[in-house]
């Protein structure tokens, strides 16, 4: 087992949020598992314009605040303590 201190991970540069990749490794024949954290300031929009798109499934857990998320053309609202699958 390895214990990782999230505060010690350097955040990605040139973003309007604090995005850290904790784990990124090819673990199956189907693809890669990436685990990270994102701290988004109140009122920020991610991405700044348009829609974000990427390969793979995304799972989110909201620890603090609220979020408006658009996925597949549908709008969702999340609150602290909720997860999206």
Beta strands, then each sheet from edge to edge (+ up, - down):
strand 1: 18-26
strand 2: 32-39
strand 3: 60-61
strand 4: 66-71
strand 5: 74-79
strand 6: 83-84
sheet 1: 1+ 2-
sheet 2: 3+ 6-
sheet 3: 4+ 5-
end
